[in-house]
């Protein structure tokens, strides 16, 4: 039962983080100060729609690796507390 709870938590954490990053990055891509950064590192054009940003983030291996590491760290910390 504990494994099912952790799996459900991990999946919801990953989904929420990806959605949040997609929305935030799409809003930040409007500002000229961040446009060059997003185009260079994430290949996100200015004023992109959130679904386009989420697709680009899911393809990016650096974003996915850091997201998996963050999820593993949160899972490990919560597992230690129980």
N, C-alpha and C positions, 0 to 999 in steps of 0.2 A: 504494500500500500504506500509505503514511503517513497518507493521508486516512481510510482505513478504520479504522486503529488509533485515530486521534483521534476519529472518530465513535463507535466502540465505547466508548472511554474516556468521552466526554461523556455518552452514554446511561447507562452504569453509574454515573457520578458523580451525574447527576440523580436516578436511581432511588434510590441509597443516601442521598442528602441528603433527599429527600422522605420516605422511610421513617423515617429517623432523627428528623427534625423531627416527624413524626406521632406517633411513640412518645414522644418527650420531652414534647411539648406535651400529649399525653393524660395523662401522668403528672403534669405540673405543674398541670393543670386541677383536680386533686383538692384542692390547697392553697388555702385561702381568700385568701391573700395575692396569688395570681396570677389568681384567678377573674375579678375585675373587669377586669383587663388583657386577658385572652383574650376575654371577652364584648364588650368595647368595640372592640378592634382587629381581631380575627379572627372574631368572632361564633361562638365556640366555647363551648358551655355546660359547666358543671362536670361532672366525671367522665364525659367523652365517651369513646367507644370510639376506638381508633386509626384505623380506617377512616373514621369520620365526620370526624375531624380532618384526615386526608389529603385527603378530598373538599373540605373547606372551604379548605384551603391551596391546592389546585389551582385553585379558583375565584377566589381572592384575587389581583388583578393586582399588588399591591405585592410579595407574596411571590414570585410567578413572575418579575417583572422583576429582583428582587434575586438570585434563583437563577440566572437566565440571565446576568446580569452577573458573578456569581461564577464560573460555569462558563467564561465567556469569558476571564476573567482567569487562571484556572488553566491553560486551554488555551494562552493567549498565553505565560505564563511557562514552561510545559513545551516549547512550540515554540521559544522562544529558547534553551533549554538544548541542544537537539539540533542 
